[in-house]
Amino acid sequence: MSNTEARRAVEVVWRRESARVVGALARYTGDFSLAEDLAQEALAEALVSWSVDGVPAEPTGWLLTVGRRRAIDAFRRRSAQDDRYALLARDLDEELPGVDTLFDPDAIDDDVLALMFISCHPVLSKESRIALALRVVGGLGTGDIAKAFLVPVPTVQARITRAKKTLAAAKVPFGVPEPHELVERLGSVLQVIYLVFTEGSSASNGDEWIRTNLANEALRLARALVRLRPQPEVFGLLALLELTAARFPARLDASGWPVLLEDQDRRLWDQSAIRRGRAALAQAVAAGRGLGAYGLQASIAECHAVAHSVAETDWQRIVILYEALGRLTPSPVIDLGHAVAVAMASGPAAGLALVDAIASRGHLDGSHLLPAIRGELLTRLGRPDEARAALEQAIELCANVVESAMLQRKVDGVAHS
């Protein structure tokens, strides 16, 4: 296997299994910061070994085994100065021939959830919590995280470095926190799951439009969180994820090309996921406290899920839901969603006026979303030169290969219309 092929294989495995590897090693060693270092060392060793020996049959197990051996070596080195490390080194050695607790399938879910709650510890700033969790739990690169937050990459790197140092200094233990500690971390955990799913459902860069493994991991975490904390906003998040994921089977054609909402075969939508999502949303509504941000987004997703076509979608209700969402959690991205809904309910001119107002505030200058939507609305209004310019600007800003190609098709369509 060439070095390039080995690197690609390592990247695929790491993107899919990084949280399980770090979480299992953290459970094994009791040290979050050390577990992250051990996982990175195992990753570096894989780059060399796999290019010579090929990808092992169980790549995740291979990484965990290497990480555990490195842990034993580290504890042995430290045992001369610290009796605690000597005890850990002996325990790890005694476990080696027996059943490997790293592969306990019942513990894996708890490992990843514990990892998420540690990443969202209150000793960290809100920004650092989310950045660290997305990096360690979501397996996202710093570039992906920077795009999610609309901040420079060095800012994200600095947040992650500070977060690790803070957790180490605070000696935060590994494990799911006690019930009274869950409340203060829950909001950050919900946001992390949401952002991981968002990156999975619409990849910000790379050559995939949907990263289903990432979206599925977020769904799995949301389901685990509902069992742990069956609260309205947790149900709201789960409903949003289920209802959005239900459309995945129709979002790509047989050749892997994106299919936009208006062109999707709704018979392909996952009806079981829609039923689960609507049931979770009903649980959130039943609490009688009013829907939060995730519940409102789930209600928007439900409007799409129950409609037989784009034309039959209740766009007026979606406009109202976006207005409520914008008041609850103001955001230029939410404003953009509201503008699209207004365009569908009241015509492209009304939507374009709102998009231009967002553009004038400069909040989405580095995002391709605004010029892409602006180009679409200008096309519908019969203003091809302006539409082409907006779509070309979107292509320049878009880091996703598939989405860029899709935008280029739109430019070509405008040019020949």
Sequence and secondary structure as in RCSB ss.txt:
>XXXX:A:sequence
MSNTEARRAVEVVWRRESARVVGALARYTGDFSLAEDLAQEALAEALVSWSVDGVPAEPTGWLLTVGRRRAIDAF
RRRSAQDDRYALLARDLDEELPGVDTLFDPDAIDDDVLALMFISCHPVLSKESRIALALRVVGGLGTGDIAKAFL
VPVPTVQARITRAKKTLAAAKVPFGVPEPHELVERLGSVLQVIYLVFTEGSSASNGDEWIRTNLANEALRLARAL
VRLRPQPEVFGLLALLELTAARFPARLDASGWPVLLEDQDRRLWDQSAIRRGRAALAQAVAAGRGLGAYGLQASI
AECHAVAHSVAETDWQRIVILYEALGRLTPSPVIDLGHAVAVAMASGPAAGLALVDAIASRGHLDGSHLLPAIRG
ELLTRLGRPDEARAALEQAIELCANVVESAMLQRKVDGVAHS
>XXXX:A:secstr
  HHHHHHHHHHHHHHHHHHHHHHHHHHHS HHHHHHHHHHHHHHHHHHHHHH   SSHHHHHHHHHHHHHHHHH
HHHHTT HHHHHHHHHHHHHTTS  GGG HHHHHHHHHHHHHHHT TTS HHHHHHHHHHHTS   HHHHHHHHT
S HHHHHHHHHHHHHHHHHHT  SS   HHHHHHHHHHHHHHHHHHHHHHHS SEES S  HHHHHHHHHHHHHH
HHH   HHHHHHHHHHHHHHTTGGGSB TTS B  GGG  GGGS HHHHHHHHHHHHHHHHT S   HHHHHHHH
HHHHHH SSSTTS HHHHHHHHHHHHHHS  HHHHHHHHHHHHHHH HHHHHHHHHHHHHHTTTTT SHHHHHHH
HHHHHTT HHHHHHHHHHHHHH EEHHHHHHHHHHHHHHHT 
